[in-house]
Amino acid sequence: MTRGGTWSIAVVAAAILVAGLLGACGDSDSTSSSSTSATTTSQNGNGDAGGQAGSKDSQQGGSQDGKESGPDDVATPLTVSGGGSEQFRVKGGDNSIQEYGEETDDSELQDAAEAVHGFYVARAEEDWAKACTYLAKSMVAQLEQLAGQSPQFKDKGCAVILKAFTRPLPASVRRETTVVDAGSLRREDERGFLIYYDAEKKPYAMALEDEDGAWKLTLLSATPLG
């Protein structure tokens, strides 16, 4: 598959996902791939970039406000183990994302990881306005356009739409959806894929776009690899 083909599929996937959420009208499964995977960008979120960690060091720590974790905490520290995309390649499988563009440096990997983790935590904490700040303008526009097809959501804005189409989940599940162990960022021009492991140590890739020097999510859900 060509690099352009990979990106086109990602865009189509976004449209299908959003359309499905609209059709479900509030009862969609916010964890698109697994209810326990950090992959569910469509139902996770991150109120803050969480765990400021070095790109090669495991980002460990307490809750994001510096307090000890409690039973209602849903945020987990960000981990940026690095190591590149080679670790995610599947022998005889589709490695179009793993081979997309070029591998970035540690600093850029850290920035992209914070954006994805931030979105997941914001969604898990039900901070809808914050979650929307991590989305690319194209994704927000798509959400609003599709939501406009339903009278009750017309002109309501990104935060209201995300809240309406995200099913409530137990705190323990929402916490698991915030787990991100970032290993690679593949970039070509302004587009890229963050490749990471979720809470079950399964690999996923999140599509991103560089908007004025900041990485933004162009999908609500990451793509499982392997």
URLIN-V229483 format. One record per backbone hydrogen bond with DSSP energy under -0.5 kcal/mol. NH is the residue of the N-H (numbers start at 1). CO is the residue of the C=O. Records with the same first field share a line. If there is no record, write none. Layout:
BEGIN
NH=CO ; CO
END
This chain:
BEGIN
6=2
7=3
8=4
9=5
10=6
11=7
12=8
13=9
14=10
15=11
16=12
17=13
18=14
19=15
20=16
21=17
22=18
23=19
24=20
25=21
26=21
27=24
30=28
32=30
37=34
40=37
41=39
43=40
44=40
45=120
46=119 ; 121
53=51
57=54
60=58
63=67
66=63
73=70
79=180
80=57
81=182
82=182
84=183
87=84
88=85
89=85 ; 86
91=89
93=90
95=93
99=95
100=97
102=187
104=185
109=105
110=106
111=107
112=108
113=109
114=110
115=111
116=112
117=113
118=114
119=115
120=45 ; 116
121=117
122=118
123=119
124=45 ; 120
125=121
126=123
127=122
128=126
131=127
132=128
133=129 ; 130
134=130 ; 131
135=132
136=217
140=136
141=137
142=138
143=139
144=140
145=141
146=142
147=143
148=144
149=146
150=147
151=149
153=150
154=150 ; 151
156=153
161=157
162=158
163=159
164=160
165=161
166=163
167=28 ; 165
174=170
175=171
176=172
177=173
178=175
179=176
181=197
182=79 ; 180
183=195
184=195
186=193
187=102
188=191
191=188
192=208
193=186
194=206
195=184 ; 193
196=204
197=181
198=202
201=198
204=196
205=223
206=194
208=192
209=216
210=190
211=209 ; 214
212=210
214=211
216=209
217=134
218=207
219=207
222=39
223=205
225=203
END
